[in-house]
Amino acid sequence: MVSPDEFTLQKLYDLNGLVALVTGGGTGIGLMIAQGLAANGARVYITGRRAEVLDRVVDEWSRKRGDSMGSMIAIVMDVTNKESIQVVVDKLTSDEGKLHILVNNAGQSGPKSPELNNPTPTSPKDADEVGKYLFAQESFEEWSSLFTINAFSTYFVTVAFLGLLEKGSHDRPGFSSSVINVTSISGLVKLAQRHFAYNSAKAAASHITKMLSTEFALKGIPVRVNAIAPGVYETEMTHDVIDGQQATDAVGMPVVSVPAKRPGSAVEMAGTAVYLASPAAGYMNGQEIVIDGGYVAVNPARV
């Protein structure tokens, strides 16, 4: 029989002494996750392109955190630039020599076609109108830029830190380092939600998650790769369209509104990430956890 102590929250979700890196960790979902990891004992590096935002988060966390909580460290990194990524890899190699948790969260919303599903007299209706509207509304350059940060960066950041993650897996018996990719329900639903580019890029990130987990497993690399697919959360990126009850219509004219009738909370997001990073999820690999208040359950999706 397993000792009862092994089933305690302290053992199941023990992050003390672990080193984490969260891209886009200064705001929104990245900050929610960074706070959750640090609150449970991890030392968390938060990255982004705006040093002042990162420094402000670190200062506030340092003032408010409890004695048993981990620290946050700000470090500028552009996830779309290989040289910038390598600088951070070199710094963590020197300062830590290992990495236990990598959260690929950095992303953008990208180009939109707001009239696509609007029930207004001016919105495109027939095939010719719809085709011309979509063709003129967005550009190759916008799509390429969005895929670079929402999909390509997931691949490049993960493989850049893979050696450090492998070293982190040898710290504790039975432990394996964890990559957590923040995807989206927009990559799972069949609705365009007025932004074909964003949904396509997030779908690509979902499949990159599967491929990385498979290739690492086949090569005997002890690094797990999973994803979180959030629904509607109030963040810096979405605050202009989401405010409480408005969350039910913030996902681009859904067939059915969000059953929970509210955005997700920071605690709900952080709790999911803490689970994936912790020993409790040691047997989970190559999976995508949907946390969306029931949206995918009631709308057309590929899951």
C-alpha positions in Angstrom: 0.0 0.0 0.0 1.2 3.5 -0.9 1.9 5.7 2.2 -0.9 8.1 2.9 1.7 10.9 2.9 2.1 10.5 -0.8 -1.5 11.6 -1.4 -1.2 14.9 0.4 -1.4 18.1 -1.6 2.1 19.0 -0.5 3.5 15.9 -2.2 1.2 15.8 -5.2 1.8 19.4 -6.2 5.3 20.0 -4.8 7.1 22.6 -6.9 9.6 23.7 -4.3 13.1 24.1 -5.8 11.9 23.8 -9.4 13.0 26.3 -12.0 10.4 27.6 -14.5 10.3 29.9 -17.4 7.1 31.5 -18.7 7.1 33.4 -22.0 4.7 36.3 -22.1 4.8 36.1 -18.3 4.2 39.8 -17.6 0.5 40.0 -18.4 -2.6 38.0 -18.9 -2.6 34.2 -18.9 1.2 34.1 -18.7 1.1 36.1 -15.5 -1.7 33.9 -14.0 0.4 30.9 -14.6 3.6 32.5 -13.4 1.9 33.5 -10.1 0.5 30.0 -9.7 3.9 28.3 -10.1 5.7 30.8 -7.9 3.1 30.6 -5.2 3.7 26.9 -5.0 7.4 27.2 -4.6 9.0 27.4 -8.1 11.6 30.0 -9.0 10.0 31.6 -12.1 11.7 33.5 -14.9 9.1 35.6 -16.7 10.0 36.8 -20.2 8.6 39.3 -22.6 9.6 42.2 -24.8 8.7 45.0 -22.4 11.3 45.2 -19.6 9.2 47.8 -17.7 6.2 45.5 -17.5 8.3 42.5 -16.3 10.1 44.6 -13.7 6.8 46.0 -12.3 5.5 42.4 -11.9 8.6 41.2 -10.2 8.6 44.2 -7.8 5.0 43.7 -6.9 5.4 40.0 -6.4 8.5 40.5 -4.2 6.5 42.8 -1.9 3.4 40.6 -1.6 4.7 37.0 -1.7 4.7 34.8 1.4 7.8 33.3 3.0 7.2 29.8 1.5 6.6 31.1 -2.0 9.1 31.1 -4.9 10.6 34.2 -6.5 10.1 35.8 -9.9 12.9 37.0 -12.1 12.4 39.3 -15.1 14.3 38.7 -18.3 13.7 40.2 -21.7 13.3 37.7 -24.6 11.7 38.0 -28.0 10.3 34.5 -28.8 10.4 35.3 -32.5 14.1 35.9 -32.6 16.6 33.0 -32.3 19.4 35.2 -31.1 17.2 36.6 -28.3 16.2 33.1 -27.3 19.8 31.9 -27.3 20.8 34.7 -24.9 18.3 33.4 -22.4 19.3 29.8 -22.9 22.9 30.8 -22.1 21.9 32.8 -19.0 19.9 29.9 -17.6 22.7 27.5 -18.4 25.0 29.7 -16.4 22.7 30.7 -13.5 20.7 27.5 -13.1 22.2 24.7 -15.2 18.8 23.2 -15.6 15.1 23.9 -16.2 12.1 22.0 -14.9 9.1 23.8 -16.4 8.7 25.7 -19.7 5.5 27.5 -20.4 5.1 28.7 -24.0 2.5 31.3 -23.6 3.5 34.3 -25.7 1.0 35.2 -28.4 -1.0 37.7 -30.2 -4.6 38.0 -31.5 -3.8 38.9 -35.1 -5.9 40.1 -38.0 -9.7 39.9 -37.8 -12.6 40.0 -40.3 -15.2 41.6 -38.0 -18.0 41.6 -40.5 -17.8 37.9 -41.3 -20.7 36.8 -39.0 -22.3 40.1 -38.1 -26.1 40.1 -38.5 -26.1 43.5 -40.1 -27.3 44.8 -43.5 -23.7 45.7 -44.5 -22.1 42.3 -43.7 -21.2 40.1 -46.7 -23.9 37.5 -47.5 -23.4 35.6 -50.8 -20.3 33.8 -52.0 -19.0 36.6 -54.1 -19.3 39.2 -51.2 -17.8 36.8 -48.6 -14.9 35.9 -50.8 -14.1 39.5 -51.8 -14.4 40.7 -48.2 -12.1 38.0 -46.8 -9.6 38.4 -49.6 -9.3 42.2 -49.1 -9.5 42.2 -45.3 -6.3 40.4 -44.3 -2.8 40.0 -45.8 -0.1 37.4 -46.2 2.2 39.5 -44.0 -0.3 39.6 -41.1 -0.8 35.8 -41.3 2.9 35.2 -41.4 3.6 37.4 -38.4 0.8 35.8 -36.4 2.0 32.2 -37.1 5.5 33.2 -36.2 4.6 34.2 -32.6 1.6 31.8 -32.0 3.0 28.6 -33.6 6.6 28.9 -34.8 7.9 30.2 -31.4 6.5 27.2 -29.6 8.8 25.0 -31.6 11.9 27.1 -31.5 11.7 28.0 -27.8 11.0 24.3 -26.8 13.9 22.8 -28.7 16.3 25.6 -27.6 15.7 24.8 -24.0 15.4 21.0 -24.4 18.9 20.3 -23.1 18.2 22.2 -19.9 14.9 20.5 -19.5 16.5 17.1 -19.8 18.9 18.0 -17.1 16.0 19.1 -14.9 14.4 15.7 -15.3 17.2 14.0 -13.3 16.8 16.1 -10.1 14.3 13.8 -8.4 13.5 10.0 -8.7 10.6 9.5 -11.1 10.4 13.2 -12.0 10.2 14.5 -15.5 10.5 18.1 -16.7 7.4 19.6 -18.3 6.6 21.8 -21.3 3.2 23.5 -21.2 2.0 25.1 -24.4 -0.8 27.6 -24.1 -3.0 27.0 -27.2 -6.7 27.9 -27.4 -10.2 26.6 -27.9 -10.0 28.7 -31.1 -7.6 26.0 -32.5 -10.1 23.3 -31.7 -13.5 24.7 -32.8 -14.6 24.6 -36.5 -16.0 28.2 -36.3 -13.7 30.9 -37.7 -14.8 33.3 -34.9 -14.0 36.2 -37.3 -10.3 35.4 -37.2 -9.2 32.6 -39.5 -5.5 33.3 -38.9 -5.6 33.1 -35.2 -7.6 29.9 -35.2 -5.3 28.3 -37.7 -2.1 29.3 -35.8 -3.5 27.9 -32.6 -4.4 24.7 -34.3 -0.8 24.5 -35.5 0.4 25.0 -32.0 -1.8 22.1 -30.8 -0.3 19.8 -33.4 3.2 20.9 -32.6 2.5 19.9 -29.0 1.6 16.4 -30.2 4.6 16.0 -32.5 7.1 17.2 -29.9 5.7 14.9 -27.2 5.9 12.0 -29.6 9.4 12.6 -30.9 10.8 13.2 -27.4 9.2 10.0 -26.2 10.4 7.9 -29.1 13.9 9.2 -28.5 13.8 8.5 -24.8 14.0 12.2 -23.8 12.4 12.4 -20.4 10.5 15.7 -21.1 6.7 15.7 -21.1 4.9 18.1 -23.5 1.2 19.0 -22.9 -1.0 21.9 -23.7 -3.7 24.1 -22.1 -6.5 25.3 -24.4 -8.2 28.2 -22.6 -11.6 29.5 -23.4 -12.5 33.1 -22.6 -10.3 34.7 -20.0 -10.1 38.4 -19.1 -6.6 39.5 -20.1 -4.7 42.5 -21.5 -5.2 41.1 -25.0 -8.9 40.7 -24.7 -10.0 43.3 -22.2 -11.5 45.5 -25.0 -14.1 42.8 -25.8 -14.6 40.9 -22.6 -16.3 42.3 -19.5 -18.1 39.8 -17.3 -21.3 38.6 -19.1 -19.9 39.9 -22.4 -17.6 37.0 -22.4 -20.4 34.8 -23.8 -20.2 36.8 -27.0 -16.5 37.5 -27.1 -15.7 34.3 -28.9 -16.9 35.5 -32.3 -20.7 34.8 -32.6 -20.7 31.2 -31.2 -23.5 28.8 -32.0 -24.2 28.6 -28.3 -22.8 31.0 -25.7 -20.3 29.9 -23.0 -22.4 27.7 -20.6 -20.6 29.0 -17.6 -21.8 32.5 -18.5 -18.5 34.1 -17.3 -14.8 34.3 -18.2 -12.4 31.9 -16.6 -10.5 33.1 -13.5 -6.8 33.4 -12.8 -7.0 30.7 -10.1 -8.6 28.2 -12.5 -5.9 28.9 -15.1 -3.0 28.7 -12.6 -4.4 25.5 -11.0 -4.3 23.7 -14.4 -0.7 24.8 -15.0 0.4 23.8 -11.5 -1.1 20.3 -12.1 0.7 19.8 -15.4 4.0 20.9 -13.9 3.7 18.9 -10.7 4.4 15.2 -9.8 0.6 14.6 -10.0 0.8 14.9 -13.8 3.9 12.8 -14.2 2.0 10.2 -16.3 0.4 12.8 -18.6 2.2 13.4 -22.0 1.0 14.7 -25.4 -2.4 15.9 -24.1 -4.3 19.1 -24.4 -6.5 20.1 -21.5 -9.5 22.3 -22.5 -10.7 24.8 -19.8 -13.4 26.8 -21.4 -16.6 26.9 -19.2 -18.2 24.3 -21.5 -17.8 26.2 -24.8 -16.4 23.3 -26.8 -19.1 21.0 -25.4 -21.8 23.0 -27.1 -20.1 24.3 -30.3 -18.8 22.5 -33.4 -15.2 21.3 -32.6 -12.7 18.7 -33.7 -12.5 17.1 -30.2 
